[in-house]
């Protein structure tokens, strides 16, 4: 138990003290699905989410100078960044030892800016209250190899930027992500696995190897980790309540474009990424219906406005660190549903 707790605390401390995003972390990243659909099954897992609706608010911050970009006072004052998220999954095949699921996800982010700084005013003004939408379609298969091992693969096609609606599928916004994962269950309380994530968007492509480790080391305590992306120490208060503390990485990249006051077309790939230290509480409200809340502090990496045409000027900013809060309702079937 002591080793597991030290691992969690060390990971959180190292991640939250980082100032720059490591190059190997993807700009576009969607949370890896907890591998709980198929036998073999680890006891006391994070709940499967067949549908989810959440609201996230990130607190006040500023855009400061970063690297070669020098900003003068007054700086851009961001009141908040808010996001609505919806995801639904449909089990097309639900047989013992083999599952096939389809998914749709939608996210809408908005920067609420109180005042715009002295530089890059047109771009920041365009960002203010802009609907930064992400639309994603996915297919996931999970196959038991034998009584102790399994394989899962997931393909996700996404579109991110100043989209016009729920199903704006223009190629200039497109990206895709492919995940392959092998897991092995050593016992009913411990499993490990190795996987590979490939992400391609309208800027570049990235490969990321990941390690999974889940261990219930005491009747009410466990650890869930997908390194280097997330790690959580979990306390199972009862069958309907779980409290977690940990850290996780999140990021996204958007294609945004506008015509400035000089009638010049500006086109950016705007990305942001962060590591968040989090306290999470999950609670069952009714059969199949769960609620969770997250509260924590987010360390933001530099946000980059990368030009996608020759008329656009590159700049990047350092968004100051900030607290955040998230609420979510989700549908989670009983374990017997996926046996």
C-alpha positions as CSV (number, residue, x, y, z in Angstrom):
1,X,0.0,0.0,0.0
2,X,2.8,2.4,0.9
3,X,4.5,2.0,-2.5
4,X,1.3,2.6,-4.4
5,X,0.6,5.8,-2.5
6,X,4.2,7.1,-3.0
7,X,3.8,6.4,-6.7
8,X,0.6,8.5,-7.0
9,X,2.0,11.4,-5.0
10,X,5.3,11.4,-6.9
11,X,3.5,11.4,-10.2
12,X,1.3,14.3,-9.1
13,X,4.2,16.4,-7.8
14,X,6.3,15.9,-11.0
15,X,3.5,16.7,-13.3
16,X,2.2,19.8,-11.5
17,X,5.7,21.2,-11.3
18,X,6.2,21.0,-15.1
19,X,6.3,24.3,-17.0
20,X,6.4,22.9,-20.6
21,X,4.4,20.2,-22.2
22,X,6.7,17.2,-23.1
23,X,6.8,16.8,-26.9
24,X,5.7,13.2,-26.7
25,X,2.3,14.1,-25.2
26,X,-0.4,14.5,-27.9
27,X,-2.0,17.9,-28.6
28,X,-5.4,16.1,-29.2
29,X,-6.2,13.7,-26.5
30,X,-9.5,12.1,-25.4
31,X,-9.6,10.2,-22.2
32,X,-8.8,6.5,-22.6
33,X,-11.8,4.3,-21.9
34,X,-11.6,2.2,-18.8
35,X,-11.2,-1.4,-20.0
36,X,-14.2,-2.7,-18.0
37,X,-16.4,-4.0,-20.7
38,X,-15.2,-7.6,-21.0
39,X,-14.0,-10.6,-19.0
40,X,-11.6,-11.0,-17.4
41,X,-12.8,-8.4,-14.9
42,X,-11.0,-6.6,-12.1
43,X,-12.9,-6.1,-8.9
44,X,-13.9,-2.5,-8.0
45,X,-13.2,-0.7,-11.2
46,X,-14.2,2.8,-12.3
47,X,-17.7,2.6,-13.6
48,X,-18.3,2.2,-17.4
49,X,-20.1,5.2,-18.9
50,X,-22.5,4.4,-21.7
51,X,-23.7,8.0,-21.8
52,X,-22.4,11.2,-20.1
53,X,-23.3,14.8,-19.9
54,X,-20.9,17.2,-18.0
55,X,-20.2,20.9,-17.4
56,X,-16.7,22.1,-16.7
57,X,-15.6,25.6,-15.6
58,X,-11.9,26.7,-15.3
59,X,-11.3,29.8,-13.2
60,X,-9.7,33.2,-13.8
61,X,-6.3,33.5,-15.5
62,X,-4.2,35.6,-17.8
63,X,-2.3,35.3,-21.1
64,X,1.4,36.0,-20.3
65,X,4.6,36.2,-22.4
66,X,6.0,32.9,-23.5
67,X,9.3,32.2,-25.2
68,X,9.8,34.5,-28.2
69,X,6.4,36.2,-27.8
70,X,6.6,39.3,-25.6
71,X,3.4,40.8,-24.2
72,X,3.1,44.1,-22.5
73,X,0.7,45.3,-19.8
74,X,-2.2,45.2,-19.6
75,X,-2.4,41.5,-20.2
76,X,-5.4,39.6,-21.5
77,X,-7.7,38.9,-18.5
78,X,-9.7,35.6,-18.9
79,X,-12.7,35.4,-16.6
80,X,-13.2,31.7,-17.2
81,X,-13.1,28.9,-19.7
82,X,-16.3,26.8,-19.8
83,X,-17.0,23.5,-21.5
84,X,-20.1,21.4,-22.1
85,X,-19.5,17.7,-23.0
86,X,-21.8,14.9,-24.2
87,X,-21.0,11.4,-25.2
88,X,-23.0,8.3,-25.9
89,X,-22.0,4.7,-26.7
90,X,-24.0,2.0,-28.4
91,X,-23.1,-1.7,-27.9
92,X,-23.5,-3.2,-31.4
93,X,-22.3,-6.6,-30.3
94,X,-22.4,-7.7,-26.7
95,X,-21.3,-11.3,-26.6
96,X,-19.3,-13.1,-23.9
97,X,-15.6,-12.5,-24.7
98,X,-16.3,-10.0,-27.5
99,X,-17.8,-6.5,-27.6
100,X,-18.2,-3.9,-30.4
101,X,-19.3,-0.4,-29.5
102,X,-19.9,2.7,-31.5
103,X,-19.7,6.2,-30.0
104,X,-20.5,9.9,-30.6
105,X,-19.0,12.8,-28.6
106,X,-19.6,16.5,-28.7
107,X,-17.8,19.2,-26.7
108,X,-18.2,23.0,-26.8
109,X,-15.6,25.2,-25.1
110,X,-15.8,29.0,-24.7
111,X,-13.2,31.5,-23.4
112,X,-14.9,34.3,-21.5
113,X,-12.5,37.2,-21.7
114,X,-12.9,40.3,-19.5
115,X,-10.3,42.5,-21.2
116,X,-8.0,42.0,-24.2
117,X,-4.2,42.8,-24.0
118,X,-2.2,45.2,-26.1
119,X,-1.0,42.6,-28.7
120,X,-2.8,40.3,-31.1
121,X,-6.0,42.1,-30.2
122,X,-8.0,40.9,-33.2
123,X,-7.2,37.2,-32.7
124,X,-8.0,37.4,-29.0
125,X,-11.2,39.3,-29.7
126,X,-12.2,36.6,-32.1
127,X,-11.4,33.9,-29.5
128,X,-13.7,35.6,-26.9
129,X,-17.0,33.8,-26.6
130,X,-16.1,31.7,-29.7
131,X,-17.7,28.2,-29.8
132,X,-14.7,25.9,-30.0
133,X,-16.4,22.7,-30.9
134,X,-15.1,19.1,-31.0
135,X,-17.2,16.4,-32.7
136,X,-16.0,12.8,-32.6
137,X,-17.2,9.4,-33.9
138,X,-15.6,6.2,-32.6
139,X,-15.6,2.4,-32.8
140,X,-14.2,0.2,-30.1
141,X,-13.7,-3.6,-30.0
142,X,-12.8,-5.6,-26.9
143,X,-11.7,-9.3,-27.2
144,X,-10.9,-11.7,-24.5
145,X,-7.9,-13.8,-25.5
146,X,-8.1,-16.3,-22.6
147,X,-9.2,-16.3,-19.0
148,X,-6.5,-13.8,-18.0
149,X,-5.8,-11.6,-21.0
150,X,-7.6,-9.4,-23.4
151,X,-7.1,-7.0,-26.3
152,X,-8.9,-3.7,-27.2
153,X,-8.7,-1.4,-30.1
154,X,-10.4,1.9,-30.7
155,X,-10.6,4.2,-33.7
156,X,-11.8,7.7,-33.4
157,X,-12.5,10.3,-36.1
158,X,-12.7,13.9,-34.8
159,X,-13.3,17.4,-36.0
160,X,-12.2,20.4,-33.9
161,X,-12.4,24.2,-34.5
162,X,-14.9,27.0,-35.0
163,X,-17.4,24.4,-36.4
164,X,-20.9,25.5,-37.5
165,X,-22.8,22.8,-35.6
166,X,-23.1,19.3,-34.2
167,X,-22.2,17.6,-37.5
168,X,-19.8,19.9,-39.3
169,X,-17.4,17.4,-40.9
170,X,-15.1,19.6,-43.1
171,X,-11.7,18.0,-43.7
172,X,-9.8,21.1,-42.6
173,X,-10.9,20.3,-39.1
174,X,-10.3,16.6,-39.1
175,X,-8.1,14.3,-37.0
176,X,-8.1,10.7,-36.0
177,X,-6.8,8.6,-33.1
178,X,-6.0,4.9,-33.0
179,X,-5.5,3.0,-29.8
180,X,-4.3,-0.6,-29.4
181,X,-4.0,-2.2,-26.0
182,X,-3.1,-5.5,-24.4
183,X,-4.1,-6.2,-20.8
184,X,-3.3,-9.1,-18.4
185,X,-5.1,-9.9,-15.2
186,X,-2.7,-11.4,-12.6
187,X,-5.5,-11.8,-10.0
188,X,-8.9,-10.4,-9.2
189,X,-7.3,-7.4,-7.6
190,X,-4.3,-6.6,-10.0
191,X,-3.8,-6.2,-13.7
192,X,-1.4,-4.5,-16.0
193,X,-1.1,-3.7,-19.7
194,X,0.7,-2.0,-22.5
195,X,-0.6,0.0,-25.4
196,X,0.1,2.5,-28.2
197,X,-1.8,5.6,-29.2
198,X,-1.4,7.1,-32.6
199,X,-2.9,10.6,-33.2
200,X,-3.0,12.6,-36.5
201,X,-4.4,16.1,-36.9
202,X,-4.2,19.0,-39.3
203,X,-0.7,19.9,-38.0
204,X,1.2,16.7,-37.4
205,X,1.1,13.1,-36.1
206,X,2.3,11.6,-32.8
207,X,2.9,8.2,-31.3
208,X,2.6,7.6,-27.6
209,X,3.3,4.3,-25.7
210,X,1.3,3.9,-22.5
211,X,1.4,1.6,-19.5
212,X,-1.7,0.6,-17.6
213,X,-1.6,-0.6,-13.9
214,X,-4.7,-1.3,-11.8
215,X,-4.3,-2.7,-8.3
216,X,-6.8,-3.0,-5.4
217,X,-4.3,-3.3,-2.6
218,X,-6.7,-3.2,0.3
219,X,-10.5,-3.9,0.7
220,X,-11.3,-0.2,0.3
221,X,-8.2,1.2,-1.6
222,X,-6.9,0.9,-5.1
223,X,-4.8,2.6,-7.8
224,X,-5.7,3.1,-11.4
225,X,-3.1,4.4,-13.8
226,X,-2.5,4.9,-17.5
227,X,1.0,6.4,-17.6
228,X,2.0,9.0,-18.5
229,X,-1.5,10.3,-18.9
230,X,-3.3,9.7,-15.6
231,X,-3.0,8.2,-12.2
232,X,-5.5,8.0,-9.3
233,X,-5.6,6.7,-5.8
234,X,-9.1,5.5,-5.1
235,X,-11.1,4.9,-1.9
236,X,-14.2,2.7,-2.2
237,X,-16.4,3.9,0.6
238,X,-19.2,1.5,-0.4
239,X,-20.8,0.0,-3.5
240,X,-22.3,3.4,-4.4
241,X,-19.6,5.8,-3.5
242,X,-16.0,6.3,-4.6
243,X,-13.5,9.1,-3.8
244,X,-10.3,9.5,-5.9
245,X,-7.3,11.8,-5.8
246,X,-4.8,12.0,-8.6
247,X,-3.6,13.8,-11.7
248,X,-4.5,13.7,-15.4
249,X,-3.4,15.2,-18.7
250,X,-5.8,16.9,-21.1
251,X,-5.3,18.8,-24.4
252,X,-6.9,19.8,-27.6
253,X,-6.1,21.6,-30.9
254,X,-8.6,23.7,-32.9
255,X,-8.6,25.0,-36.5
256,X,-9.8,28.6,-36.3
257,X,-10.0,31.3,-39.0
258,X,-11.3,34.8,-39.5
259,X,-10.8,37.9,-41.8
260,X,-9.1,40.8,-40.0
261,X,-9.8,44.5,-40.3
262,X,-7.4,44.8,-43.2
263,X,-9.4,42.1,-45.1
264,X,-6.6,39.5,-44.6
265,X,-7.6,35.9,-44.0
266,X,-6.0,34.6,-40.7
267,X,-5.9,30.9,-40.1
268,X,-4.6,29.3,-36.9
269,X,-4.1,26.0,-35.2
270,X,-4.8,26.9,-31.6
271,X,-3.8,24.4,-29.0
272,X,-3.9,24.2,-25.2
273,X,-2.9,21.5,-22.8
274,X,-2.8,21.1,-19.0
275,X,-2.1,18.8,-16.1
276,X,-4.7,18.8,-13.4
277,X,-4.5,17.7,-9.8
278,X,-7.9,16.4,-9.0
279,X,-10.3,15.2,-6.2
280,X,-13.1,13.2,-7.7
281,X,-16.3,11.9,-6.0
282,X,-18.6,9.4,-7.7
283,X,-22.0,8.6,-6.3
284,X,-24.9,6.4,-7.5
285,X,-28.2,8.3,-7.5
286,X,-30.4,5.5,-8.9
287,X,-30.1,2.2,-10.8
288,X,-27.9,3.0,-13.9
289,X,-27.7,6.7,-13.0
290,X,-24.5,8.1,-11.5
291,X,-23.1,11.5,-10.6
292,X,-19.5,12.7,-10.2
293,X,-17.9,16.0,-9.3
294,X,-14.3,17.1,-9.8
295,X,-12.5,19.9,-8.1
296,X,-8.8,20.7,-8.4
297,X,-6.0,22.9,-9.6
298,X,-4.8,23.0,-13.2
299,X,-1.3,23.7,-14.4
300,X,-1.6,25.1,-18.0
301,X,1.1,24.6,-20.5
302,X,1.8,27.3,-23.1
303,X,-1.0,27.8,-25.6
304,X,0.2,28.1,-29.2
305,X,-1.4,30.0,-32.1
306,X,0.3,28.3,-35.1
307,X,-0.2,29.8,-38.6
308,X,-1.8,27.6,-41.2
309,X,-1.2,30.0,-44.0
310,X,1.5,32.6,-45.0
311,X,-0.5,35.6,-43.9
312,X,-0.9,34.5,-40.3
313,X,1.6,35.5,-37.6
314,X,2.8,32.9,-35.1
315,X,2.6,33.6,-31.4
316,X,2.3,31.6,-28.1
317,X,1.2,32.6,-24.7
318,X,1.5,31.2,-21.2
319,X,-1.9,30.9,-19.6
320,X,-1.6,31.2,-15.8
321,X,-2.6,28.3,-13.6
322,X,-6.1,28.2,-12.2
323,X,-8.6,26.1,-10.2
324,X,-11.4,24.2,-11.9
325,X,-14.7,22.5,-11.1
326,X,-16.7,19.9,-13.1
327,X,-20.1,18.2,-12.7
328,X,-21.3,15.2,-14.6
329,X,-24.3,12.8,-14.8
330,X,-23.7,9.5,-16.5
331,X,-25.4,6.2,-17.3
332,X,-23.6,3.1,-16.0
333,X,-25.2,-0.3,-16.4
334,X,-24.6,-3.1,-13.8
335,X,-21.7,-5.4,-14.3
336,X,-24.0,-8.2,-15.6
337,X,-24.9,-6.1,-18.6
338,X,-21.5,-6.6,-20.2
339,X,-20.8,-10.2,-19.2
